[in-house]
Amino acid sequence: MSDTRGSTHTKRATYELRQRIVGGDLPGGTRLYEVALAEDLAISRTPVREAMSRLAEEGLLERAPGGGFIVRSFTHRDAIDAIELRGVLEGTAARIAAEQGVTPEKIKEIRDVVGAIDGCFAGPGGIDFDRYSELNAAFHDLLAELCHSPIIQRELERVKSLPFASPSAFVLGHSASSAQRQSLFTAQAQHRAIVQAIEAREGARAEALAREHARIARENLAANRGAGDSVQILPGLALIVD
């Protein structure tokens, strides 16, 4: 198998397993068997093994005694801590970017994304949740890049893979309540304020805004715990054990 083909299969296996875990198809405590997964995904065992190792690094799996992997379970506190950690990291990225200064070209790039998000609210069918989620992820990727810190970017990627810590964890789709839909407007206002603070070289303000922005996911988690169809509404909820 070529390196390119192996990498492609590993990426596909990683994505598929992550989706199954976060979506609740593989609940916490499930033992994963390399041979069975390889047959299910119609690929060789090597990319499955590599995918499980990557997901263990992300924190979704843990190594089982005697070998293999088990899907992790999370407490409510784990989910809250992951959200808080993302806020700390993004706040730090925003502060550093503001203090270092950002080129006009990069400011325009992230402003263009904010402007495109505005368009998600303008359609006749209501909010375009899929497009919002895509652009929101792009905004947060650009925000992480502005500080020019590979360490912060790497750690953000790790924490964002955990349930509820993703910037789009609160983009719920058509079953969202009116209050949760309103949170998208609030988040967009925060996007704009974060960029303004960075452009104005206001490091402390940029950091505070970014940390507050991450708390939307925390509020959404609290709003959905205990809802009968919450697993469909909020992927990853099946992993919380308390």
Phi, psi and omega in degrees: 000131180290161178300319182296313181296319179298318180295319180298316179294323178295317179297318180295318179295320179296314180297313183296316180293320179298317180296319180293322181290308183293327180281353177093359178291333175240088186291165179305138181095351180290130176275129181259131181250124186302313183295315181296319180293320179299318178294319181295321182271356179059043176223173181284170184289331185300308179296330176294317179298317180293321179296317180294324177296320178295318181290334173291321177295325179286340179101004180275336178238160172226149181288135182272149174302131181087001178109163182085189185224154176233139176293130182284151168255152181236145171273165175302322179297322177302314182297316179298317181296323179296319178296315180298321180295319176299319179299319179297314182293316179291325176297318178296318178299317180294318180296313180298317179300316180295318182289324179282329187093146182235141182294152176304326180296318180289323176298318179297319182299314182284329175295323178298323178294317178300318178296322179293326178296324176307323181295340179291342181262356191264352184286155180293339181269011182094203184289134174272091187295320182297315180293321178301314182300317181296312182288325178298317177298320179297319178301313184290328175295316179294320179301317179295326182288333187297335183274351179056042178240104178301327181294312180297317179298317181295315181291327175296319178298322180294312185288328181292342179281346181282153180304133175077347181275348178297142177302336181258016180297337183264000178275095199269335183100193192288346179270003182294148177285168179297324179295320180288328173295321179297331180297333177291322176294318178298316180299320180294321176297323178291322175306310183296320181292322178298314180297318178300318180294320179295315181297325181278001180064033179262085188297313182296319180292318179299318180295315181296319179296317181294323179290321177294323180300320181295337183289347176301320179297323179294317179295322180293321177299314180297323183290334187257348179296130179093350177289140186299323181252028188294332180295322176289324181288316188233092181305141180102343183296334180295342182276347182275127188261355178219000000 
